Amino acid sequence: MSSFPDKERTEAKASEWLALRDNGFTPAEQREFEAWCAADAAHRAAVARLDAVWSALQQLRGFDSDVTTIAPRSRGAGVYRAIFFASGLAACAALAAVWWFRRPAGENAIPERIESHSYATVAGVYEKITLSDGSTVQLNGGTRLSIAFTTRERRVTLEAGEAHFAVVPNKVRPFRVAAAGTEVSAVGTAFNVRLRSEKIEVLVTEGRVQVARSHENLGSMTSRNEADSTPLLAAGEQMVVSRVAGISPTIVAMSPEEIRTELSWQVAKEAFVDMPLGAVVSRFNQRNRQQIEIVDPELVSQPVSGSFRTENLDGLLRLLESADLGVVVDRSEPDRIVLRRQR
């Protein structure tokens, strides 16, 4: 049986999400969008595919009066995106061809910025975010970065700390991460970038990336051609780029065990030391679909100690059942877990 209807429904839903994004996500919509992208790789791919076509169409704007009317830049643009999906990709290709042959000289010189955000974490706090193209970024504690997506590229600037990127493929909009004069370029892959005071470390966990001095800051490289000819870095390899002039980059092969050690910070844990059970439950409820409810008020202030990932709900419940806390865990409801004092 053909899977086309499923694909069509997925792309229709992706189109709806992109329309909402153009009009500006509410915090709840942002969370729902991230959850939808994370639920299925096909969802992320559909978002990336439609976003790439839409980005190309955005370049029609401002070119000719009989063309610009198809994509007004306003809160109504989200409605247009939904209409454009229904009209089919062939029509989009034809419009792109019209733009290519009739665009003014130099039109390609200035890409249009379509999205920009900044993110930061404090020391000891892990965060995972889903970008508008479906790519994900995991931020270690003490990390600052900004994104600037245009019609030509997806650019991230790592200002401090460490981040891991899982990039959705998009050949017409490469994904680039800049860190202290070093640039990592990828199409669809996964890699980690750590910015230290004396060096930049790039570890590839999937696919291949190119690491070079940024063209604006070539450092010890002698020419743009030398930067462009930098070898590709493969999965399991780490490049260390010194921030000290005159020291050449080094590439080392990493074993699976070494990679797990390098990325152990992604196993985000929170340590609770004599923290009231009510506060612990609140932390877990923020990260899990199943919600915990304390029905006996005297349990709210019960001190709890332990170290857990806040997604590891079972781990917390096992502790509560095994410790001498007098807590009964009731799992009889699918989306609600009840804690009560043992009688």
C-alpha positions in Angstrom: 0.0 0.0 0.0 1.3 3.4 -0.9 2.6 5.7 1.9 1.7 8.8 0.0 -1.3 9.8 2.1 0.8 9.6 5.2 3.5 11.7 3.7 0.9 14.2 2.5 -0.6 14.5 5.9 2.9 14.9 7.4 3.7 17.7 5.0 0.3 19.4 5.5 1.0 19.4 9.3 4.5 20.7 8.7 3.0 23.5 6.6 0.6 24.4 9.4 3.5 24.6 11.9 5.6 26.8 9.6 2.6 29.1 9.1 2.2 29.4 12.9 5.9 30.0 13.2 5.7 32.9 10.7 3.0 34.5 12.8 5.1 34.0 16.0 4.9 31.0 18.3 3.4 31.3 21.7 5.4 29.5 24.4 2.9 26.6 24.3 3.1 26.3 20.5 6.9 26.3 20.6 6.8 23.4 23.0 4.3 21.5 20.9 6.3 22.1 17.7 9.5 20.8 19.3 7.7 17.7 20.5 6.2 17.1 17.1 9.6 17.4 15.4 11.2 15.1 18.0 8.5 12.4 17.6 9.5 11.3 14.1 12.4 11.9 11.8 9.9 12.2 8.9 8.4 15.2 10.7 11.8 17.0 10.9 12.5 16.2 7.3 9.1 17.6 6.1 9.8 20.8 8.0 13.3 21.2 6.5 12.0 20.4 3.0 9.1 22.9 3.0 11.2 25.5 4.8 13.9 25.3 2.0 11.3 25.8 -0.7 9.7 28.6 1.2 13.1 30.3 1.7 13.7 30.2 -2.1 10.3 31.8 -2.7 11.0 34.5 -0.2 13.7 35.7 -2.6 10.9 36.6 -5.1 9.8 39.3 -2.7 10.8 42.8 -3.7 11.8 41.8 -7.2 8.8 42.7 -9.4 5.3 44.0 -8.7 3.6 41.2 -10.4 5.6 38.6 -8.4 5.8 40.2 -5.0 2.1 40.1 -4.5 2.3 36.3 -4.1 4.2 36.5 -0.8 3.2 39.6 1.3 5.5 40.1 4.3 3.1 40.3 7.2 1.3 38.2 9.7 -0.7 36.9 6.8 2.4 35.3 5.3 1.7 32.2 7.4 -1.6 31.8 5.7 0.1 32.1 2.3 2.5 29.4 3.3 -0.3 27.0 3.9 -1.9 27.9 0.6 1.4 27.5 -1.2 1.7 23.9 0.1 -1.6 22.9 -1.4 -0.7 24.4 -4.8 2.1 21.9 -5.2 5.9 22.1 -5.5 5.9 22.2 -9.3 4.4 25.7 -9.2 7.0 26.8 -6.8 9.8 25.6 -9.1 8.2 27.6 -11.9 8.1 30.7 -9.8 11.7 30.2 -8.8 12.7 29.9 -12.4 10.9 33.2 -13.2 12.9 34.9 -10.4 16.2 33.4 -11.6 15.9 34.8 -15.1 14.4 38.2 -14.1 16.2 39.0 -10.9 18.1 42.4 -10.8 21.9 42.3 -10.9 23.3 41.8 -7.5 20.0 40.5 -6.0 21.8 37.4 -4.7 24.4 39.5 -2.9 22.4 40.1 0.3 20.6 37.1 1.8 17.5 37.8 3.8 17.6 37.1 7.5 14.5 35.1 8.4 15.2 34.1 12.0 17.5 35.0 14.8 17.6 33.9 18.5 20.0 33.7 21.4 20.3 31.0 24.0 22.2 30.7 27.3 22.6 28.2 30.2 24.0 28.8 33.6 26.7 26.6 35.1 25.5 23.1 35.8 22.3 23.4 33.8 21.7 21.3 30.7 19.2 22.4 28.0 18.0 20.8 24.7 16.3 23.0 22.0 14.8 22.3 18.7 15.4 24.8 16.0 12.8 25.9 13.4 14.4 23.6 10.7 14.0 20.6 13.0 17.7 20.5 13.9 18.4 20.0 17.6 21.0 21.6 19.9 22.1 20.4 23.3 23.7 23.0 25.5 26.1 22.2 28.3 26.2 24.4 31.4 27.6 27.8 31.0 27.0 28.0 27.2 26.0 31.0 25.1 25.1 30.9 21.5 23.1 32.7 18.9 21.5 31.7 15.6 21.0 33.7 12.4 19.1 31.8 9.7 18.9 33.3 6.3 17.7 32.2 2.9 21.2 31.0 2.1 22.5 29.4 5.3 21.8 28.3 8.9 24.5 30.0 11.0 25.2 29.5 14.7 27.8 31.5 16.7 29.1 29.7 19.8 30.2 32.5 22.2 31.1 30.3 25.2 30.8 26.8 26.5 29.9 23.6 24.6 27.0 22.4 22.4 26.1 19.3 20.4 24.3 19.7 17.1 22.1 17.2 15.2 21.6 18.8 11.8 18.6 18.1 9.5 19.9 17.8 5.9 19.3 20.8 3.6 21.8 21.1 0.7 20.6 24.6 -0.3 21.1 25.9 3.3 24.2 24.5 4.9 24.6 24.6 8.6 27.6 26.5 9.9 28.9 26.9 13.5 31.4 29.7 14.2 33.5 29.6 17.3 36.5 32.0 18.0 37.6 32.2 14.3 36.9 28.5 13.6 34.0 27.4 11.4 32.4 24.0 11.2 30.3 23.4 8.1 27.8 20.5 7.7 24.7 19.6 5.6 23.2 16.7 7.6 25.3 15.3 10.5 25.9 15.4 14.2 28.9 17.0 16.0 30.0 18.6 19.2 31.9 21.9 19.6 33.6 22.9 22.8 35.1 26.4 23.2 37.9 26.6 25.7 40.1 29.6 26.5 43.1 28.1 24.7 41.5 25.8 22.0 38.4 24.7 20.1 37.5 21.0 20.1 35.2 19.6 17.3 34.0 16.0 17.7 32.0 14.3 15.0 29.5 11.7 16.1 27.7 11.1 12.8 28.4 11.9 9.2 31.2 14.3 8.1 32.0 18.0 8.7 34.5 20.5 7.4 36.5 22.5 9.9 38.4 25.6 8.9 39.4 29.0 10.0 36.6 31.4 9.3 37.2 33.4 6.0 37.0 36.5 8.1 39.7 35.3 10.4 42.0 32.8 8.6 44.7 32.9 11.3 47.7 30.9 10.3 46.2 29.8 7.0 47.7 31.5 4.0 44.7 31.8 1.7 41.0 31.3 1.2 41.8 28.3 -1.0 43.7 26.7 1.8 40.7 27.1 4.1 38.3 25.7 1.6 40.5 22.6 1.0 40.5 21.5 4.6 39.9 17.7 4.8 36.6 16.4 6.0 36.3 15.2 9.6 34.6 11.8 9.8 32.5 10.3 12.6 34.6 9.2 15.5 37.3 11.9 14.8 38.1 15.0 16.9 39.9 18.0 15.7 41.7 20.3 18.2 42.3 23.8 16.9 44.6 26.0 19.0 43.7 29.6 19.6 47.4 30.3 19.8 48.9 31.6 16.6 51.3 29.3 14.8 50.1 26.0 16.2 48.6 23.6 13.6 45.3 21.7 14.3 45.5 18.1 15.3 43.1 15.2 14.4 42.7 12.2 16.7 40.5 9.1 16.4 38.2 8.6 19.4 37.0 5.2 20.7 33.3 4.7 21.5 34.2 4.8 25.2 36.2 8.0 24.8 33.2 9.6 22.9 30.8 8.6 25.7 33.1 10.2 28.2 33.4 13.4 26.2 29.6 13.6 25.9 28.7 12.4 29.4 27.5 15.9 30.2 24.5 15.2 27.9 23.2 12.7 30.5 21.7 15.6 32.4 21.3 14.8 36.1 20.0 16.9 39.0 21.3 16.3 42.5 18.7 16.7 45.3 20.0 17.0 48.9 17.3 17.0 51.5 15.0 18.8 49.0 11.3 18.8 49.9 9.4 16.1 47.9 7.0 18.8 46.6 9.9 20.7 44.9 11.4 17.4 43.5 8.0 16.5 42.1 7.6 19.9 40.5 11.0 19.4 38.7 9.9 16.0 37.3 6.5 17.3 36.2 8.1 19.9 34.0 10.0 17.2 32.0 7.5 14.3 31.8 4.1 13.5 30.2 3.1 11.5 33.3 2.4 13.9 36.1 2.9 13.1 39.8 0.4 14.3 42.4 0.9 14.3 46.1 -2.4 13.7 47.9 -1.2 13.9 51.5 -0.1 17.4 52.4 2.4 16.2 55.0 4.5 14.5 52.2 5.1 17.8 50.5 7.8 18.8 52.9 9.3 15.3 53.2 13.1 15.7 52.5 14.5 13.6 49.6 18.1 13.1 48.5 19.4 11.6 45.3 20.8 12.2 41.8 18.6 11.7 38.8 17.9 12.6 35.2 14.6 14.5 35.4 13.3 12.3 32.5 14.0 9.2 34.6 10.7 9.1 36.4 10.9 5.4 37.2 14.2 6.0 39.0 12.6 8.5 41.3 9.6 6.3 42.0 11.8 3.3 42.8 13.7 5.5 45.3 10.5 6.6 47.0 9.3 3.0 47.2 12.5 1.6 48.5 13.6 4.3 51.0 12.2 4.5 54.5 10.0 7.4 53.7 6.6 5.8 54.2 5.5 6.7 50.6 3.0 4.6 48.6 3.2 5.0 44.8 -0.1 4.5 42.9 0.4 3.9 39.2 -3.2 2.8 38.4 -3.9 5.8 36.0 -2.0 6.0 32.7 -1.1 9.7 32.9 -1.2 10.4 36.6 0.9 8.9 39.4 -0.4 9.4 43.0 1.9 9.6 46.0 0.3 9.1 49.4 1.6 8.4 52.9 1.6 4.7 54.0 -1.1 4.0 56.6 
